[in-house]
């Protein structure tokens, strides 16, 4: 295990006083200079290793957190105990840049925030997360340890572009979002038929037990109710059609339209993107790397298809 430095990098103790360490002072100056010239923290860490500069006495290993600590260490401006190593203007410029980069990496737009809430892995059904790599480039991946990483880098633009394409396709061709099915259905079981026959027999005798018949009728009504199913998909389909009716083709994502029409986004390991509407219909973007689904129908002139398969 590496030991933490007691005295900040760039300084050493001589005769009971803190003074500068020449080789480390050169490294500190180099770090600030390279950072302002555009190198990343990781690139600077690798540079320090290539020049065989030790961060501490145990190892010459560097990482980006070590570089970051040096850039933000105000002791380099000089204090009662620590001699000044870095000019105040250089220190300010470097840290303003550091804060700007940190804010740009941590802040995502409202559109992406809404998309992130409803994006799932098509293979395992778990949430998909958005992250950034050491170069600040975003990527999306399934974080389920029992699942697998995506085969290709999935970007914000790929997801947003697929959603825009699907919405435009649905607006141009409303038949894509037809869900079919009935609002309600009733299919009696054999037990219901038997129960009805029993009640008929009970009422077809000379001595009628009204209390028992009433109890059996209530039981029959409960059995029939349990066999009834109700689906609000047709109403939701009409709602989607009304929202999309006469809507202009989108060039950028309309987040209000997105929230009104779409419930989930599914991403496969091969980065095929499938959009699930609030009525349960799935429309798959086929501009990605995937083969045509034999159970799907293509949009008219649009790079997407309506899929009838469900998701977990």
Secondary structure, 3 states (H helix, E strand, C coil): CCCCCCCCCCEEEECCEEEECHHHHHHHHHHHHHHHCCCCHHHHHHHHHHCCCCCCCCCCCCCHHHHHHHHCCHHHHCCCCCCCCCCHHHHHHHHHHHHHHHHHHHCCCHHHHHHHHCEEECCCCCEEEEEECCCCCEEEEECCCCCCCCCCCECHHHHHHHHHHHHHHHHHCHHHHCCCCCCEEECCCHHHHHHHHHHHHHHCCCCCCHHHHHHHHHHHHHHHHHCEEECCHHHHHHHHHHHHCCCCCCCCCCHHHHHHHEEEEEECCCCCEEEEECCCCEEEECCCCCCCCCCEEECCCCCEEEECCCCC
